[in-house]
Amino acid sequence: MHLRHFLQLIALSAIWGGSFPLIRIASPAFGPFGLAGIRCALAAFVLAVLLRLAKQRWPHRAAWPRVIVLGVVTVVIPFLLFNWAGLVLPAGYSAVLNATAPLFGILGAAALGEERLTTPRLAGCALGFAGVALLVQLGPVAPDLRVWLGVLACTAASASYGLGAILMKRETQRQSPLAASAAVHVAAAGVLLLPTAATVPRMEITGAAIAAVTVLGMFTSGFLYWISMRLMREIPASAATSSAFMIPLFGVTWGAIFLGEPVSAGMLPGSLLVLCATALVTGFNPFRRSRT
């Protein structure tokens, strides 16, 4: 992996780690559906403007069925699940659970014949889920039913991200990452339009929530989705999802700094297991010199 790719992954991890505290702020105000719908609409607007400035065309008609599926898998499902979990779990928990995305990406790639599922990868999967269970048991939040449902929601969202990375990689080989990114968020906003409209009467909007959803929609969803798809074109999907390795570090840090969330020593073993498992599954080794 080139140095510039590695630095981009670090930057993406730092910024995406900050999205979890923002979700904690915005989700109670807008609700899971409202936050997802507004976030998608803002992202679609930003990407449409960038597409127009770049003088690129929207995807052709035949591509839209794939784009809609990509929007549901990589945007609608994870947004809704992480938004709901944001009502229950600290931002740091969600960030750590997000690190399981590469596990599901490798499993999906193996099922589709794009990656070989080796013994270390199978061991890594088992280790990763053990780490998730340990994190919940030893963390500062009492593991009641709502917490476990939140954990399940985060894990399912991470699975959607991991499997969606394969579809993203394929789409970048067919068309411009910017055009695909814009179309994905337009499709996702369309899917969420009616559910979002139905939740408007129940919204309790605050200034902090407006600021949070603006950053989430225009920057972390819109601009950075495009950047990640550009990166996906140049490196393998499994390498691109490795940004999830570092997201827990930033997510826990931002949650502690900006939301005052508790950080206990009990979170360390589970977090380390998740990260080690992800490294096993993807074959990531920071001590091995890259050949590129």
CORMO-V218120 format. One record per pair of residues at least 12 apart in sequence whose C-alpha atoms are under 10 Angstrom apart, sorted by the first residue. I is the first residue (numbers start at 1). GAP is how many residues later the second one is. If there is no record, write none. Layout:
i = [I | I]
gap = [GAP | GAP]
This chain:
i = [1 | 1 | 1 | 1 | 1 | 1 | 1 | 1 | 2 | 2 | 2 | 2 | 3 | 3 | 5 | 5 | 5 | 5 | 5 | 5 | 6 | 6 | 6 | 6 | 8 | 8 | 8 | 8 | 8 | 9 | 9 | 9 | 9 | 9 | 9 | 9 | 9 | 9 | 9 | 9 | 10 | 10 | 10 | 10 | 10 | 10 | 11 | 11 | 11 | 12 | 12 | 12 | 12 | 12 | 12 | 12 | 12 | 12 | 13 | 13 | 13 | 13 | 13 | 13 | 13 | 13 | 13 | 13 | 13 | 14 | 14 | 14 | 14 | 14 | 14 | 14 | 14 | 14 | 14 | 15 | 15 | 15 | 15 | 15 | 15 | 15 | 16 | 16 | 16 | 16 | 16 | 16 | 16 | 16 | 16 | 16 | 16 | 16 | 16 | 17 | 17 | 17 | 17 | 17 | 17 | 17 | 17 | 17 | 17 | 17 | 17 | 17 | 17 | 17 | 17 | 17 | 17 | 18 | 18 | 18 | 18 | 18 | 18 | 18 | 18 | 18 | 18 | 18 | 18 | 18 | 18 | 19 | 19 | 19 | 19 | 19 | 19 | 19 | 19 | 19 | 19 | 19 | 19 | 19 | 19 | 20 | 20 | 20 | 20 | 20 | 20 | 20 | 20 | 20 | 20 | 20 | 20 | 20 | 20 | 20 | 20 | 20 | 20 | 21 | 21 | 21 | 21 | 21 | 21 | 21 | 21 | 21 | 21 | 21 | 21 | 21 | 21 | 21 | 21 | 21 | 22 | 22 | 22 | 22 | 22 | 22 | 22 | 22 | 22 | 22 | 22 | 22 | 22 | 22 | 23 | 23 | 23 | 23 | 23 | 23 | 23 | 23 | 23 | 23 | 23 | 23 | 23 | 23 | 24 | 24 | 24 | 24 | 24 | 24 | 24 | 24 | 24 | 24 | 24 | 24 | 24 | 24 | 24 | 25 | 25 | 25 | 25 | 25 | 25 | 25 | 25 | 25 | 25 | 25 | 26 | 26 | 26 | 26 | 26 | 26 | 26 | 26 | 26 | 26 | 26 | 26 | 26 | 26 | 26 | 27 | 27 | 27 | 27 | 27 | 27 | 27 | 27 | 27 | 27 | 27 | 27 | 28 | 28 | 28 | 28 | 28 | 28 | 28 | 28 | 28 | 29 | 29 | 29 | 29 | 29 | 29 | 29 | 29 | 29 | 30 | 30 | 30 | 30 | 30 | 30 | 30 | 30 | 30 | 30 | 30 | 30 | 30 | 31 | 31 | 31 | 31 | 31 | 31 | 31 | 31 | 31 | 31 | 31 | 31 | 32 | 32 | 32 | 32 | 32 | 32 | 32 | 32 | 32 | 32 | 32 | 32 | 33 | 33 | 33 | 33 | 33 | 33 | 33 | 33 | 33 | 33 | 33 | 33 | 33 | 33 | 33 | 34 | 34 | 34 | 34 | 34 | 34 | 34 | 34 | 34 | 34 | 34 | 34 | 34 | 35 | 35 | 35 | 35 | 35 | 35 | 35 | 35 | 35 | 35 | 35 | 35 | 35 | 35 | 36 | 36 | 36 | 36 | 36 | 36 | 36 | 36 | 36 | 36 | 36 | 36 | 36 | 36 | 36 | 36 | 36 | 36 | 37 | 37 | 37 | 37 | 37 | 37 | 37 | 37 | 37 | 37 | 37 | 37 | 37 | 37 | 37 | 38 | 38 | 38 | 38 | 38 | 38 | 38 | 38 | 38 | 39 | 39 | 39 | 39 | 39 | 39 | 39 | 39 | 39 | 39 | 39 | 39 | 39 | 39 | 39 | 39 | 40 | 40 | 40 | 40 | 40 | 40 | 40 | 40 | 40 | 40 | 40 | 40 | 40 | 40 | 40 | 40 | 40 | 40 | 40 | 40 | 41 | 41 | 41 | 41 | 41 | 41 | 41 | 41 | 41 | 41 | 41 | 42 | 42 | 42 | 42 | 42 | 42 | 42 | 42 | 42 | 42 | 42 | 42 | 43 | 43 | 43 | 43 | 43 | 43 | 43 | 43 | 43 | 43 | 43 | 43 | 43 | 43 | 43 | 43 | 43 | 43 | 43 | 44 | 44 | 44 | 44 | 44 | 44 | 44 | 44 | 44 | 44 | 44 | 44 | 44 | 44 | 45 | 45 | 45 | 45 | 45 | 45 | 46 | 46 | 46 | 46 | 46 | 46 | 46 | 46 | 47 | 47 | 47 | 47 | 47 | 47 | 47 | 47 | 47 | 47 | 47 | 47 | 47 | 47 | 47 | 47 | 48 | 48 | 48 | 48 | 48 | 48 | 48 | 48 | 49 | 50 | 50 | 50 | 50 | 50 | 50 | 51 | 51 | 51 | 51 | 51 | 51 | 52 | 54 | 54 | 56 | 56 | 56 | 57 | 57 | 57 | 57 | 58 | 58 | 58 | 58 | 58 | 58 | 58 | 58 | 59 | 59 | 59 | 59 | 59 | 59 | 59 | 59 | 59 | 60 | 60 | 63 | 63 | 63 | 63 | 63 | 64 | 64 | 64 | 64 | 65 | 66 | 66 | 66 | 66 | 67 | 67 | 67 | 67 | 67 | 67 | 67 | 67 | 67 | 67 | 67 | 67 | 68 | 68 | 68 | 68 | 68 | 68 | 68 | 68 | 69 | 69 | 69 | 69 | 69 | 70 | 70 | 70 | 70 | 70 | 70 | 70 | 70 | 70 | 70 | 70 | 70 | 70 | 70 | 71 | 71 | 71 | 71 | 71 | 71 | 71 | 71 | 71 | 71 | 71 | 71 | 71 | 72 | 72 | 72 | 72 | 72 | 72 | 72 | 72 | 72 | 73 | 73 | 73 | 73 | 73 | 73 | 73 | 73 | 73 | 73 | 73 | 73 | 74 | 74 | 74 | 74 | 74 | 74 | 74 | 74 | 74 | 74 | 74 | 74 | 74 | 74 | 74 | 75 | 75 | 75 | 75 | 75 | 75 | 75 | 75 | 75 | 75 | 75 | 76 | 76 | 76 | 76 | 76 | 76 | 76 | 76 | 76 | 77 | 77 | 77 | 77 | 77 | 77 | 77 | 77 | 78 | 78 | 78 | 78 | 78 | 78 | 78 | 78 | 78 | 79 | 79 | 79 | 80 | 80 | 80 | 80 | 81 | 81 | 81 | 81 | 81 | 81 | 81 | 81 | 81 | 81 | 82 | 82 | 82 | 82 | 82 | 82 | 82 | 82 | 82 | 82 | 82 | 83 | 83 | 83 | 84 | 84 | 84 | 84 | 85 | 85 | 85 | 85 | 85 | 85 | 85 | 85 | 85 | 85 | 86 | 86 | 86 | 87 | 87 | 87 | 88 | 88 | 88 | 88 | 88 | 88 | 88 | 89 | 89 | 89 | 89 | 89 | 89 | 89 | 89 | 90 | 90 | 90 | 90 | 90 | 90 | 90 | 90 | 90 | 90 | 90 | 90 | 90 | 91 | 91 | 91 | 91 | 91 | 91 | 91 | 91 | 91 | 92 | 92 | 92 | 92 | 92 | 92 | 92 | 92 | 92 | 92 | 92 | 92 | 92 | 92 | 93 | 93 | 93 | 93 | 93 | 93 | 93 | 93 | 93 | 93 | 93 | 93 | 93 | 93 | 93 | 93 | 94 | 94 | 94 | 94 | 94 | 94 | 94 | 94 | 94 | 94 | 94 | 95 | 95 | 95 | 95 | 95 | 95 | 95 | 95 | 95 | 95 | 95 | 95 | 95 | 96 | 96 | 96 | 96 | 96 | 96 | 96 | 96 | 96 | 96 | 96 | 96 | 96 | 96 | 96 | 96 | 96 | 96 | 96 | 96 | 97 | 97 | 97 | 97 | 97 | 97 | 97 | 97 | 97 | 97 | 97 | 97 | 97 | 97 | 97 | 97 | 97 | 97 | 97 | 97 | 97 | 98 | 98 | 98 | 98 | 98 | 98 | 98 | 98 | 98 | 98 | 98 | 98 | 98 | 98 | 99 | 99 | 99 | 99 | 99 | 99 | 99 | 99 | 99 | 99 | 99 | 99 | 99 | 99 | 99 | 99 | 99 | 99 | 99 | 99 | 100 | 100 | 100 | 100 | 100 | 100 | 100 | 100 | 100 | 100 | 100 | 100 | 100 | 100 | 100 | 100 | 100 | 100 | 100 | 100 | 100 | 101 | 101 | 101 | 101 | 101 | 101 | 101 | 101 | 101 | 101 | 101 | 101 | 101 | 101 | 101 | 101 | 101 | 101 | 101 | 102 | 102 | 102 | 102 | 102 | 102 | 102 | 102 | 102 | 102 | 102 | 102 | 102 | 102 | 102 | 102 | 102 | 102 | 102 | 102 | 102 | 103 | 103 | 103 | 103 | 103 | 103 | 103 | 103 | 103 | 103 | 103 | 103 | 103 | 103 | 103 | 103 | 103 | 103 | 103 | 103 | 103 | 104 | 104 | 104 | 104 | 104 | 104 | 104 | 104 | 104 | 104 | 104 | 104 | 104 | 104 | 105 | 105 | 105 | 105 | 105 | 105 | 105 | 105 | 105 | 105 | 105 | 105 | 105 | 105 | 106 | 106 | 106 | 106 | 106 | 106 | 106 | 106 | 106 | 106 | 106 | 106 | 106 | 107 | 107 | 107 | 107 | 107 | 107 | 107 | 108 | 108 | 108 | 108 | 108 | 108 | 109 | 109 | 109 | 109 | 109 | 109 | 109 | 112 | 114 | 115 | 115 | 117 | 118 | 119 | 119 | 120 | 120 | 120 | 120 | 120 | 120 | 121 | 121 | 121 | 121 | 121 | 121 | 121 | 122 | 122 | 122 | 123 | 123 | 123 | 124 | 124 | 124 | 124 | 124 | 124 | 124 | 124 | 124 | 124 | 124 | 125 | 125 | 125 | 125 | 125 | 126 | 126 | 127 | 127 | 127 | 127 | 127 | 127 | 127 | 127 | 127 | 128 | 128 | 128 | 128 | 128 | 128 | 128 | 128 | 128 | 128 | 128 | 128 | 129 | 129 | 129 | 129 | 129 | 130 | 130 | 130 | 130 | 131 | 131 | 131 | 131 | 131 | 131 | 131 | 131 | 131 | 131 | 131 | 132 | 132 | 132 | 132 | 132 | 132 | 132 | 132 | 132 | 132 | 133 | 133 | 133 | 133 | 134 | 134 | 134 | 134 | 134 | 134 | 134 | 134 | 135 | 135 | 135 | 135 | 135 | 135 | 135 | 135 | 135 | 135 | 136 | 136 | 136 | 136 | 136 | 137 | 137 | 137 | 138 | 138 | 138 | 138 | 138 | 138 | 138 | 139 | 139 | 139 | 139 | 139 | 139 | 139 | 139 | 139 | 140 | 140 | 140 | 140 | 140 | 140 | 140 | 141 | 141 | 141 | 158 | 161 | 162 | 162 | 162 | 162 | 163 | 164 | 165 | 165 | 165 | 165 | 165 | 165 | 165 | 165 | 166 | 166 | 166 | 166 | 166 | 167 | 168 | 168 | 168 | 168 | 168 | 168 | 168 | 169 | 169 | 169 | 169 | 169 | 169 | 169 | 169 | 169 | 169 | 169 | 170 | 170 | 170 | 171 | 171 | 171 | 172 | 172 | 172 | 172 | 172 | 172 | 173 | 173 | 173 | 176 | 176 | 176 | 176 | 177 | 177 | 177 | 177 | 177 | 177 | 177 | 177 | 177 | 178 | 178 | 178 | 178 | 178 | 178 | 178 | 179 | 180 | 180 | 180 | 181 | 181 | 181 | 181 | 181 | 181 | 181 | 181 | 181 | 181 | 182 | 182 | 182 | 182 | 184 | 185 | 185 | 185 | 228 | 228 | 228 | 238 | 238 | 238 | 238 | 239 | 239 | 239 | 241 | 241 | 242 | 242 | 242 | 242 | 242 | 244 | 244 | 245 | 245 | 245 | 245 | 245 | 245 | 245 | 246 | 248 | 248 | 248 | 249 | 252]
gap = [233 | 234 | 235 | 238 | 288 | 289 | 290 | 291 | 233 | 288 | 289 | 290 | 287 | 289 | 226 | 227 | 229 | 230 | 234 | 235 | 233 | 234 | 236 | 237 | 219 | 220 | 223 | 232 | 235 | 219 | 222 | 230 | 231 | 232 | 233 | 234 | 235 | 236 | 237 | 238 | 232 | 233 | 234 | 235 | 236 | 237 | 232 | 235 | 236 | 208 | 212 | 213 | 215 | 216 | 231 | 232 | 234 | 235 | 228 | 229 | 230 | 231 | 232 | 233 | 234 | 235 | 236 | 237 | 238 | 229 | 230 | 232 | 233 | 234 | 235 | 236 | 237 | 239 | 240 | 204 | 205 | 209 | 232 | 235 | 236 | 239 | 79 | 200 | 203 | 204 | 205 | 208 | 227 | 228 | 230 | 231 | 232 | 234 | 235 | 74 | 75 | 77 | 78 | 79 | 81 | 203 | 227 | 229 | 230 | 231 | 232 | 233 | 234 | 235 | 236 | 237 | 238 | 73 | 74 | 77 | 198 | 202 | 229 | 230 | 232 | 233 | 234 | 235 | 236 | 237 | 240 | 72 | 76 | 193 | 194 | 196 | 197 | 200 | 201 | 202 | 228 | 231 | 232 | 235 | 236 | 62 | 63 | 66 | 70 | 71 | 72 | 73 | 74 | 75 | 78 | 196 | 227 | 228 | 230 | 231 | 232 | 234 | 235 | 65 | 69 | 70 | 71 | 73 | 74 | 191 | 230 | 231 | 232 | 233 | 234 | 235 | 236 | 237 | 238 | 240 | 64 | 69 | 186 | 187 | 189 | 190 | 191 | 192 | 193 | 194 | 232 | 233 | 236 | 237 | 12 | 13 | 56 | 59 | 60 | 61 | 62 | 63 | 64 | 68 | 186 | 189 | 190 | 193 | 58 | 59 | 60 | 61 | 62 | 63 | 64 | 65 | 66 | 67 | 70 | 185 | 188 | 231 | 235 | 61 | 62 | 66 | 181 | 183 | 184 | 185 | 186 | 187 | 188 | 234 | 57 | 60 | 61 | 178 | 179 | 180 | 181 | 182 | 183 | 184 | 185 | 186 | 187 | 188 | 190 | 53 | 55 | 56 | 57 | 58 | 59 | 60 | 176 | 178 | 182 | 185 | 186 | 55 | 56 | 58 | 59 | 60 | 175 | 176 | 177 | 181 | 173 | 174 | 175 | 176 | 177 | 178 | 179 | 180 | 181 | 53 | 166 | 169 | 170 | 171 | 172 | 173 | 174 | 175 | 176 | 179 | 180 | 183 | 49 | 52 | 53 | 55 | 56 | 165 | 168 | 169 | 171 | 172 | 173 | 174 | 47 | 48 | 49 | 50 | 51 | 52 | 53 | 54 | 55 | 163 | 164 | 167 | 43 | 46 | 47 | 48 | 50 | 51 | 159 | 160 | 161 | 162 | 163 | 164 | 165 | 166 | 167 | 46 | 49 | 158 | 159 | 160 | 161 | 162 | 163 | 164 | 165 | 166 | 168 | 169 | 44 | 45 | 48 | 49 | 157 | 161 | 164 | 168 | 174 | 175 | 177 | 178 | 181 | 182 | 39 | 40 | 41 | 42 | 43 | 44 | 45 | 46 | 47 | 152 | 153 | 156 | 157 | 159 | 160 | 177 | 180 | 181 | 39 | 42 | 43 | 148 | 151 | 152 | 153 | 154 | 155 | 156 | 157 | 158 | 159 | 160 | 180 | 151 | 154 | 155 | 158 | 159 | 175 | 176 | 178 | 179 | 36 | 40 | 146 | 149 | 150 | 173 | 174 | 175 | 176 | 177 | 178 | 179 | 180 | 181 | 182 | 183 | 31 | 35 | 36 | 39 | 144 | 145 | 146 | 147 | 148 | 149 | 150 | 151 | 152 | 153 | 173 | 176 | 177 | 178 | 181 | 182 | 144 | 145 | 146 | 147 | 148 | 149 | 151 | 152 | 176 | 177 | 181 | 143 | 144 | 147 | 171 | 172 | 173 | 174 | 175 | 176 | 177 | 179 | 180 | 138 | 139 | 141 | 142 | 143 | 145 | 146 | 171 | 172 | 173 | 174 | 175 | 176 | 177 | 178 | 179 | 180 | 181 | 182 | 137 | 138 | 139 | 140 | 141 | 142 | 143 | 144 | 145 | 173 | 174 | 177 | 178 | 179 | 137 | 140 | 141 | 172 | 173 | 177 | 136 | 139 | 171 | 172 | 173 | 175 | 176 | 177 | 131 | 132 | 133 | 134 | 135 | 136 | 137 | 138 | 139 | 171 | 172 | 174 | 175 | 176 | 178 | 179 | 130 | 131 | 133 | 134 | 135 | 137 | 138 | 174 | 133 | 128 | 129 | 132 | 172 | 173 | 176 | 125 | 127 | 128 | 129 | 130 | 131 | 127 | 124 | 125 | 120 | 122 | 123 | 119 | 121 | 122 | 123 | 117 | 118 | 120 | 121 | 122 | 123 | 124 | 125 | 115 | 116 | 117 | 119 | 120 | 121 | 122 | 123 | 124 | 115 | 119 | 108 | 111 | 112 | 117 | 120 | 116 | 119 | 120 | 123 | 122 | 101 | 105 | 114 | 118 | 100 | 101 | 104 | 113 | 114 | 115 | 116 | 117 | 118 | 119 | 120 | 121 | 115 | 116 | 117 | 118 | 119 | 120 | 122 | 123 | 95 | 98 | 115 | 118 | 119 | 93 | 94 | 95 | 96 | 97 | 98 | 101 | 110 | 111 | 113 | 114 | 115 | 117 | 118 | 93 | 97 | 109 | 110 | 112 | 113 | 114 | 115 | 116 | 117 | 118 | 119 | 120 | 88 | 92 | 112 | 113 | 115 | 116 | 117 | 119 | 120 | 84 | 86 | 87 | 88 | 89 | 90 | 91 | 92 | 94 | 95 | 111 | 115 | 83 | 84 | 85 | 86 | 87 | 88 | 89 | 90 | 91 | 93 | 94 | 110 | 111 | 114 | 151 | 82 | 85 | 86 | 89 | 109 | 110 | 112 | 113 | 114 | 146 | 150 | 81 | 84 | 108 | 109 | 111 | 112 | 113 | 115 | 116 | 76 | 79 | 80 | 81 | 82 | 83 | 84 | 111 | 75 | 76 | 77 | 78 | 79 | 80 | 81 | 82 | 83 | 75 | 78 | 142 | 73 | 74 | 77 | 112 | 69 | 70 | 71 | 72 | 73 | 74 | 75 | 76 | 77 | 79 | 12 | 13 | 16 | 68 | 69 | 71 | 72 | 73 | 74 | 75 | 76 | 67 | 70 | 71 | 65 | 66 | 69 | 70 | 61 | 62 | 63 | 64 | 65 | 66 | 67 | 68 | 69 | 72 | 64 | 67 | 68 | 59 | 60 | 63 | 53 | 58 | 59 | 60 | 61 | 62 | 63 | 52 | 57 | 58 | 59 | 60 | 61 | 62 | 65 | 50 | 51 | 57 | 60 | 161 | 162 | 165 | 166 | 169 | 170 | 171 | 172 | 173 | 157 | 160 | 161 | 162 | 163 | 164 | 165 | 168 | 170 | 155 | 156 | 157 | 158 | 159 | 160 | 161 | 162 | 163 | 164 | 169 | 170 | 171 | 175 | 39 | 42 | 43 | 46 | 47 | 48 | 57 | 58 | 61 | 155 | 158 | 159 | 162 | 170 | 174 | 178 | 56 | 57 | 59 | 60 | 61 | 63 | 64 | 153 | 154 | 157 | 158 | 59 | 63 | 149 | 150 | 151 | 152 | 153 | 154 | 155 | 156 | 157 | 160 | 176 | 35 | 36 | 39 | 58 | 59 | 148 | 149 | 150 | 151 | 152 | 153 | 154 | 155 | 156 | 171 | 174 | 175 | 176 | 178 | 179 | 31 | 32 | 34 | 35 | 38 | 39 | 54 | 55 | 56 | 57 | 58 | 59 | 60 | 61 | 147 | 150 | 151 | 173 | 174 | 177 | 178 | 56 | 57 | 58 | 59 | 60 | 61 | 63 | 64 | 146 | 147 | 149 | 150 | 153 | 176 | 29 | 33 | 55 | 56 | 59 | 60 | 63 | 142 | 143 | 144 | 145 | 146 | 147 | 148 | 149 | 172 | 175 | 176 | 178 | 179 | 25 | 28 | 29 | 31 | 32 | 54 | 55 | 56 | 57 | 58 | 59 | 61 | 62 | 141 | 142 | 144 | 145 | 174 | 175 | 177 | 178 | 53 | 54 | 55 | 56 | 57 | 58 | 59 | 60 | 61 | 62 | 63 | 64 | 137 | 140 | 141 | 142 | 143 | 144 | 177 | 23 | 56 | 57 | 59 | 60 | 61 | 63 | 135 | 136 | 137 | 138 | 139 | 140 | 141 | 142 | 143 | 175 | 176 | 177 | 179 | 180 | 18 | 19 | 21 | 22 | 23 | 25 | 26 | 55 | 56 | 59 | 60 | 135 | 138 | 139 | 171 | 174 | 175 | 176 | 177 | 178 | 179 | 21 | 51 | 52 | 54 | 55 | 56 | 57 | 58 | 59 | 60 | 61 | 134 | 174 | 177 | 53 | 54 | 55 | 56 | 57 | 58 | 59 | 60 | 61 | 132 | 133 | 136 | 176 | 177 | 15 | 16 | 19 | 56 | 57 | 59 | 60 | 131 | 132 | 135 | 172 | 175 | 176 | 14 | 15 | 18 | 52 | 55 | 56 | 174 | 51 | 54 | 55 | 56 | 57 | 58 | 53 | 54 | 56 | 57 | 58 | 128 | 129 | 54 | 52 | 123 | 167 | 164 | 163 | 161 | 162 | 157 | 159 | 160 | 161 | 162 | 163 | 156 | 157 | 158 | 159 | 160 | 161 | 162 | 155 | 158 | 159 | 154 | 157 | 158 | 149 | 150 | 151 | 152 | 153 | 154 | 155 | 156 | 157 | 158 | 159 | 149 | 152 | 153 | 155 | 156 | 148 | 151 | 143 | 146 | 147 | 148 | 149 | 150 | 151 | 153 | 154 | 142 | 143 | 144 | 145 | 146 | 147 | 148 | 149 | 150 | 151 | 152 | 153 | 26 | 141 | 144 | 145 | 148 | 140 | 143 | 144 | 147 | 136 | 137 | 138 | 139 | 140 | 141 | 142 | 143 | 144 | 145 | 146 | 19 | 20 | 23 | 135 | 137 | 138 | 139 | 140 | 141 | 142 | 15 | 18 | 137 | 141 | 132 | 133 | 134 | 135 | 136 | 137 | 139 | 140 | 16 | 131 | 132 | 133 | 134 | 135 | 136 | 137 | 138 | 139 | 12 | 15 | 130 | 131 | 134 | 129 | 130 | 133 | 126 | 127 | 128 | 129 | 130 | 131 | 132 | 123 | 124 | 125 | 126 | 127 | 128 | 129 | 130 | 131 | 121 | 122 | 123 | 124 | 125 | 126 | 127 | 121 | 122 | 123 | 86 | 80 | 75 | 76 | 79 | 82 | 74 | 73 | 63 | 64 | 67 | 71 | 72 | 73 | 75 | 76 | 66 | 70 | 71 | 72 | 75 | 70 | 12 | 13 | 60 | 61 | 64 | 65 | 69 | 60 | 61 | 62 | 63 | 64 | 65 | 66 | 67 | 68 | 69 | 71 | 62 | 63 | 67 | 58 | 61 | 62 | 57 | 58 | 59 | 60 | 61 | 62 | 59 | 60 | 61 | 50 | 53 | 54 | 57 | 48 | 49 | 50 | 51 | 52 | 53 | 54 | 55 | 56 | 44 | 45 | 47 | 48 | 49 | 51 | 52 | 47 | 45 | 46 | 49 | 40 | 41 | 42 | 43 | 44 | 45 | 46 | 47 | 48 | 49 | 40 | 41 | 43 | 44 | 41 | 36 | 37 | 40 | 12 | 13 | 15 | 43 | 44 | 45 | 46 | 43 | 44 | 45 | 37 | 41 | 33 | 36 | 37 | 40 | 42 | 31 | 34 | 29 | 30 | 31 | 32 | 33 | 34 | 39 | 29 | 23 | 26 | 27 | 22 | 15]
